[in-house]
Amino acid sequence: MTDAYLGEFTRGPAVFVVFRFDDESYRVECSDGNGPSPVCRLADDPNVPVAWHGAWNGDRWCKWIEAEARKVVADPESG
């Protein structure tokens, strides 16, 4: 199923939500009280670079966000 909710993780007031985007990738959105906004899109293949959205590109949280999102992808029941 595409565009399906898989789970979420938090850091401070930010809530990150992971969705299945299509057959080969996932999208992550963040809500920090101002409604959800796009963070990135990541592929099933961890060797494919993450496509970061806007100001998230190069953010110090990027590696952490990718690691947490991949945990949700690996075990959606835990999210």
Secondary structure, 3 states (H helix, E strand, C coil): CCCEEEEEEEECCEEEEEEEEECCEEEEEEECCCCEEEEEEEECCCCCCCEECHHHCCCCCHHHHHHHHHHHHHCHHHC
